[in-house]
Structure formats: structure tokens, C-alpha cells
Amino acid sequence: MTASPATARAIASIGFIGLGVMGEPMCGHLARRSGLTVLAHDLRDEPVRRLAEHGVQAASVQQIAERCDVILLSLPDGKAVDAVVTQLEPELRPGQGIVDTSTSSVELTRQIGVRLAAKGIAYADAPVARTRDAAARGELSIMVGATEDTFVRLRPILETMGTDVTHCGPVGCGQVVKILNNMLVFQHCGALAEAIAIGRRNGVAADVLLPTMAMGSGDSFVLRNHGMKAMLPEVFPERAFSTRYAMKDLSYALEMAAASGLDMAAAKLTMARLKQAEAAGFGDQYHPVVLKVIDPQ
């Protein structure tokens, strides 16, 4: 599902499409650390202008397709990824590569991979995990679905943005791991919100409960980040990982479960709570805001 090593282009220039909360810092690290020419495109001018100070050149989607050896995508969802790949395709040539760092449907990812492989174009899914602060530091975890040859070729590029780059298997497997990672995060946020609610109503404030649990076997990344930094101060900003984004990613997990003949009750409950949060007007806020529907005050 990739161009052979003999036909793969030497990487001299990289395109980056999608400069949102995660994409902008990722592109910045790529430009500063890779030593390669980087062209970027976004629907908004502001992030492109900010990245210019790091040597990133503004370009259209067509220019990126024509000039870049590898093209990275950081987009809201699979629908957007498919639309951009469709825009790129007429200008692509055998030996180029496309890397989707977004979180997209596994089925769609594999369909795109097959489509591009038939044209000699390498495709990899490389969704990223951890927080926007980790993206700013260049310390993301990146989960890659690709052939071994494609992974080896792309790894130095991905290591400019992440400290942990893992080959999870063939195309689509990066998405499987990322989606299940997010499913666990969303479920854990719901469980943490339940603990906060029960604690509050039984005389233990969250600012006592969470730090104390962090010293015990209930400690976790979610407790220390989503819990201590968002639920405890009740700060749920927009332009973070929103409730709607959480619903999108969880829908991919439920799609995989259904296709596998599995009934995931916990994931379904988590989705119901996220939908409650959206209905309450919290759709654009950071997804741990689910606390407000589990324990309204």
C-alpha cells in the first residue's frame, strides 16, 4: 500500500495543510528542526503569517501537491481529510507521500490508502495524542499506520513533532490505537466527574479529593491533566479539544465496535453524556465540561 523504496522521492520539501490548535505548533517544530523546506496552507491567514518567522512558506493546496515530496494533514475529521486528498490527487505523482495526523475513520483511512497506493503514492495515518501543551513542546505521541518502508522513511519527520513515534501496523492501525486511546480518556473523564460529584455531596471538596487520589492507585494522566487542570478549577476553554470533537472520535470507536459485532455499553454511556453536554450548550468547550452535566451546581 505504498510506493516502493526505489520509486519513493528523496524528501527535500514538505507540505503541511491544516494549522489549527495542534497543526500550527507541529508545523513550527517541523520547520525549525527538519532543515527542510516547508510549505503550509490553512483557511485562515493568521497561523500562516505567524509561521513565516520560522521560514514556513504560504502556498495553495495545488502548489503543495506540485512541489512537496511529503504532505502532512492536520484536519478536523475524516470528511475534511477525504476532501483535501481529493483536491491533491490530480497533481500528485508516484513517489510522493501523504500523512494524515488527524483522527479519522479507520474504514475511510484504509479506503484512501488503497486508492493512493494504486497510483504509487505512499499513505500513512499518524494521528497524534497528548495535549496542546505537548504539541507546543514537540512532545506528542504519534501512532503510525503504514508499511515498514514508509514508516522508516517518515519517522525522522514525525520525530520533529513527537517524542514517542510508534509503528502500530499497516494503514489504519494508527487510527485504531488513537481512537481507542481517546475512548479511554473520555470514559475516564466521565468516571472522574462521577467521583468529584459523589465526593462533593459527601463532604470532600475536589481540591482535596483529586490531589489525594493522585497519591494512590487511582492516579492517572487524566486525573492530573483533565481533572486537576480543567475539572478542579472548572475551566473549559474553547479552541481546546471540544465536546464535539470528542463525540466525533468516540463515534469512530463505536463504528469499529459495531463492525466487530461488539456492544460497548460504557462507550455508549459516555457518548450519551457528551451529547447531553452539547445539548446544554457546551459543544465548543473542552470536553471535560461533561462534569457540568454529571454534577450540575
N, C-alpha and C positions, 0 to 999 in steps of 0.2 A: 504494500500500500504506500509505496514511496518511490521516488526516483532512485536509481541505483547509484552507488558511490561514484561510479565512473562518469555519470552524467550530472551529478549534483554540482551546482555552481560553487566556486570559492566565494566565501562571504566577505564582501567588501562594503556593502551598503545594506542598511536595514530600514524597513518602513514600520511605523507604529501608528495604528488607527484606533482612536478612542482614548481621550485624555481626561478621563473623569477622576474621581477621588483616588482610585488605585492606579489608573493608567498614567496620569501625569508624573507622579514620582517614579514609577517604573521606567518610563521613557527617559527621565532625567538621569537616573543611575546608568541606564544603558549608554547614553551619550557620553557621560563622564568616564565610565570605566572600560568601555569596549575598545576605544580607539578607532571605531568605525564611523563612517558617515551615517547619520540618522535623519530620515525624513519623517515628518509627522503630519497627521490630519485629524481634525476634530470639527464638529459642527459649530463650536464656539471659538472665537479668535483668542480669547484671553489666555488659555493654557499654552497655546502655540507661541504667543508672544513671550510668556514667562520662560519657556524652554529655550527660546532663542539665545539667551545668555549662556547656555551650555552648549551652543553650537548646533542645536537642532534646527533643521530647515523646514519651513512650511511647504506643503505640497498637496496636490489634489490626489484623490484615490487613483485616478488614471496614471498620474506621474509616479506614484509609489509602485504600481503594478509594473510599469515600464522599466523603472530604474533600480529596484531593490531586489537583492538576492533572497532575502528572508523578510517576511511581513508578519508582524505581530498584531493581534487584535485584542482589544480590551473593551468589550461592549456590554450593554445591559442584559441581553438574553440571546437565546439561540435564534430567534427570529431575526434579530439585528445582525447576528453573525452570518446567517444564510444570505441576507440581503447584501451585505458588503462583499462576501465571497462572490456572489453573482455579478456584482459590479466589477470586481477584479478580473474575473475569468477571461473576458475577451482579450485582455492584454498580457496574460500570463504565458510563460514559455516553459518547456520542460527543463527541469533542473532547479527551478525556484522552490521555495518552501513557504508554507503558511502555518502560523502557530496561533491557536486560539487560547488566550489566557482567561477568557470569560468562563462563566459556568453555564453550560448548555446541555440540552437533552442528549443523553447517550445515543439514542437512536439517530437523531439528526447528525450528531458528530460523526457517526460511522457512515452515514449516507454521504456526507460531504467528503469524507476520506476516500471512499470508493470512487466518487465522481472525479476527484482531482488526481487520484492515482492513475486513472485511465489516460490522463493527459501528461503523465510523467512529472507531476508536481507533488512534492512531499507535503504531508499534512500531519500535524501533531496537535493534540489537545493538551494544554498545560495550565489548567486552572490554578489560581493562587489562593492560599489560605493565610490566616492571621489578620491582624488589624490594619487600619490605615496608618497607624503609627509605625508598624512593622514595614509597611510599604515605603514610608518616608525614610526609614533607616536602611532600606535594602535588605531586610531580614525576613522575607517571605518564605513560606513553604510552598514549593511548586511541584505538582503531581502530574507526571507526564505520561500520555498515551501515545506511543509511536513505535516504529520498528527500532531495533537496536542501532542500526546505522544512522537513522535520523536523530535518535536521542544523543548519540555521541557527537554528532555534528552541531546540535543545538545547545548542548549542555553549557559550553562557555558563555553563550549569550544569556542563558537563563540565570547563570550564577552571578551576573552583574546585578541582578534584582533580588535574588533569594539566597539564603544561607543553606537551605535544605532542598535539593532538587532530586526527586525520586522517580525512577522509571517504573511505572506501575503495570506495564504490559502494552499490548498493541493499541491502536487508535480506539478511543472511547474509554479506556481503563483509567485514565487520569480523571475524567469526569465522574466515573463510578466512585472513586475514592473521595473526590472533593464533595460530591453530593451527599455521600454518607457521613462525611465529617460534619457538614453543615446540619444534616438531620440531627446528629447527636447534640450539636451546640444548641439548636432550637429546643429540643426536648429538655436539655439540661437547664436552659433558661426558664422553662415552664416549671420544672421541679424546684428550682431555686426561688422562683416567685412564690410557690406554694409554701416553702419553708419560711420565707420572710413574712407571709401573711399569717401563718399559724403562730410564729414567734411573736409578732406584734400583738396579737389578740390574747396572748398568754403571758404578757409582761416582759418580753425580751425584745428590745429595740434592735433594728437591723444593724446599727453601728456597733452593737455588742455581738450579735449572732454571727455575722459574716466573718469578722476577724478571728473569732474563737473557732469556728468551723474550719477556717484556713489553717489552723494549727493541728487539726485532727485528720481522720481518714476521709472526711468529706471534702477536703481541699481539692481544687482543680483549677485549670486555666480559666474556665468560665466563671467560677466563683471570684477569682482575683481580678478578672477584667470586666466581664459583663456585669457581675454582681457588685464589686467594690467601686468600679469607676462609673457605672451607669445607674444601676438599681438603688444603691445606697444613697447617692446624692439626688436621685430621681432626675437625672439629666439625660435626655433622649434626643440628641440633635438631629436635624435634617442633614442631608448630604453625608450621612454615615450609612451603614448597611440597614436599609429601611425595612419596615414590616412587609411592604410589597415585594421587595427583593427576597426576603425570607420565604414568603409564600411561593414565589417563583421557583426557588431552589428546592423547597420541600415538595412542590408538585412533581419535580423530576424524580425524586426519591419514590413517591407514591406511584408514579408511572412505571418505574422499574419493578416495584413490588408487584403491581398488578400483572405486568408481563411475565413475572416469575411465578405467578399463582400464589402469592403470599398476601395475607391480610394483616397489615401492620397497624394495630389498634392505637399504639402510643403515638405514631406519626399522624394518624388521623385526628386524634385529640389535639395534638399540637397545631395542626392546620386549622381546626375549628377555633382555637384561641387566637391565632393570628388573624383569622377572618373577623373575629369579634373586635380585635384591636383596630382593624381597618374600618369597620363599621362605626366605631366610636370616634373616628376622625384622626387616628394615629397612623395612617398608612404611610406617610412620608417620614415618620420619626424612626429613630434607631430601634431595632426590633425588640430589645429587652423591655420596651414600653408595654409589653404584654403584662407586666406586673400590674398596670393600672386597670386591667380588666379582670385579673385574678383576685386583686385586692383593692377595689376602688375605695378611696378615702374622701 
